[in-house]
Amino acid sequence: MEKHNKKFDELMDLLDQVPGIKEHMESLEVQFGNKILKRRIDLGLTQERLVELIKQRGDLITQATVSKVECGEGNFGSDTYNKILSALGGITDFDIVFGSVQESSSNAR
């Protein structure tokens, strides 16, 4: 599993070097996609194998959809995320950490 974590970390380091990527990477879809991608890699699954596992559970999803979810593309409903998350073992903890709020000058008193 450590080898897979290293690949994920290397990929994320490369993405951090792209100009303007910070705002995109902070979106909920991208953060959720990253968690899904990391879990899939940690389990040693290909996207195709993940699709097979989802199918074995009686649900349908395409490899293209898994790819888009992992990239943070599109606006998928909770049903799509639930199919993927369930096949990856489900969620045992969901912790949201908020950043600081910057007040705009129009809201300042």
Secondary structure, DSSP 8 states (H G I E B T S, - for coil): -HHHHHHHHHHHHHHHTSTTHHHHHTSHHHHHHHHHHHHHHHTT--HHHHHHHHHHTT----HHHHHHHHHT-S---HHHHHHHHHHTT--S------------TTT--
